[in-house]
Amino acid sequence: MKKSAWIIALGVLVALGLVAGSAIGASVGGKTGSGAYEQRMQDSFGMPLLRGDVWLKMDHDSKIAFIWGMGHVMTIEQELASKHPELKADDFSAKGVEAMSSMSINDVVAKVDSFYQANPDKAEIPVMRVVWDNVIKPNIQTGIAGRPLSK
């Protein structure tokens, strides 16, 4: 049982690392070449990133489930880091927890909805990018690994 929990946790950490890679590049003002990044994600996991075109067609419960799942991944990573200090990092999960600790899941869904409704021409942007730019980044002092945030 313990071995399978560690395998799942490792998979979650790898997934978060890949998602955070895009946010790290943006947090230091660099361009991540999102097309190449997204292709690496699809190649790695065999699934496309969730984008606005699909998000806008999802019912509210499905959106809640997506954000809830994202929160669980962050919580798992934080819990593992609390038990194993060598895993503690100022990473995407830590920034997500920092930024969203006082927000409800409905607040996050509303911010993502608002972005896509106000920017119908940006439906190709991945939902996690919107979460970083519109939910996490405005509510943190420094970027991932303490790097300065880009404007």
C-alpha positions in Angstrom: 0.0 0.0 0.0 2.7 2.4 0.9 4.6 1.7 -2.3 1.5 2.5 -4.5 0.9 5.7 -2.5 4.5 6.8 -3.3 4.1 5.9 -6.9 0.9 8.0 -7.1 2.5 10.9 -5.3 5.5 10.8 -7.6 3.2 10.9 -10.6 1.4 13.9 -9.1 4.7 15.6 -8.5 5.9 15.0 -12.0 2.6 16.4 -13.4 2.8 19.5 -11.2 6.4 20.0 -12.3 5.4 20.0 -15.9 2.5 22.4 -15.3 4.7 24.6 -13.2 7.4 24.7 -15.9 5.1 27.0 -17.9 4.5 29.2 -14.9 8.2 29.4 -14.0 9.1 30.7 -17.4 6.3 33.3 -17.3 7.1 34.3 -13.7 10.6 35.4 -14.7 9.4 37.2 -17.8 10.4 34.6 -20.3 8.3 33.1 -23.0 7.8 29.4 -22.7 7.0 28.6 -26.3 3.6 27.4 -25.1 3.1 25.3 -28.3 6.2 23.3 -27.7 5.4 23.0 -23.9 1.9 21.9 -24.6 3.1 19.3 -27.1 5.6 17.9 -24.5 2.6 17.7 -22.1 0.5 15.8 -24.6 3.4 13.6 -25.5 4.2 12.8 -21.8 0.6 12.1 -20.7 -1.2 11.3 -23.9 -3.8 13.9 -23.3 -4.3 17.5 -24.3 -4.3 20.4 -21.9 -7.8 21.7 -20.8 -8.4 24.9 -22.7 -11.1 27.6 -22.7 -13.0 26.2 -25.6 -13.8 23.1 -23.6 -14.0 24.9 -20.2 -16.8 27.1 -21.6 -18.8 24.1 -22.6 -18.4 22.3 -19.2 -21.2 22.5 -16.6 -20.5 24.1 -13.3 -20.1 20.8 -11.4 -17.4 19.7 -13.9 -15.5 23.0 -13.4 -15.7 22.6 -9.7 -14.4 19.0 -10.0 -11.4 20.2 -12.0 -10.4 23.0 -9.6 -11.1 20.7 -6.6 -8.8 18.1 -8.2 -6.1 20.7 -8.7 -6.5 21.7 -5.1 -6.1 18.1 -4.0 -2.9 17.7 -5.9 -1.5 20.8 -4.3 -2.6 19.6 -0.8 -1.0 16.2 -1.4 2.3 17.8 -2.4 2.2 20.1 0.7 1.4 17.2 3.0 4.3 15.2 1.6 6.6 18.1 2.0 5.5 18.6 5.6 6.4 14.9 6.4 9.6 14.9 4.2 11.3 18.3 4.5 13.6 17.4 1.6 10.6 17.7 -0.7 9.7 21.2 0.5 10.0 23.7 -2.4 8.8 27.2 -3.3 7.0 25.7 -6.3 3.7 25.9 -8.2 1.8 24.0 -5.4 3.2 26.2 -2.7 2.3 29.4 -4.7 -1.2 28.0 -5.3 -1.7 27.3 -1.7 -0.4 30.7 -0.8 -2.6 32.5 -3.3 -5.8 30.5 -2.9 -6.0 29.7 0.8 -8.7 32.3 1.4 -10.6 31.6 -1.8 -13.5 29.3 -2.4 -13.5 26.9 -5.3 -16.4 28.9 -6.7 -14.3 32.0 -6.6 -11.6 30.3 -8.7 -14.2 29.0 -11.2 -15.7 32.5 -11.5 -12.3 34.1 -12.2 -11.6 31.5 -15.0 -15.1 31.9 -16.4 -14.7 35.7 -16.4 -11.4 35.6 -18.2 -12.7 33.4 -21.1 -16.0 35.4 -21.3 -14.0 38.7 -21.5 -11.5 37.2 -24.0 -13.4 34.9 -26.4 -10.4 35.2 -28.8 -8.2 33.5 -26.2 -10.0 30.2 -25.8 -6.9 28.3 -26.8 -5.1 29.3 -23.6 -4.9 26.4 -21.2 -7.0 26.7 -18.0 -4.0 26.2 -15.8 -2.3 29.2 -17.5 -5.5 31.3 -16.7 -5.4 30.1 -13.1 -1.7 31.1 -12.8 -2.2 34.6 -14.4 -5.6 35.5 -12.9 -5.8 33.7 -9.6 -2.4 32.8 -8.3 0.0 35.5 -9.6 -2.1 38.5 -8.4 -2.1 37.0 -4.9 1.6 36.2 -4.3 4.6 38.3 -3.5 7.3 36.4 -5.5 7.3 33.9 -8.3 8.2 30.3 -8.1 11.6 29.6 -6.4 11.5 33.2 -5.1 12.0 34.7 -8.5 10.6 38.1 -9.3 7.2 38.2 -11.0 6.9 39.6 -14.5 4.4 42.3 -15.1 
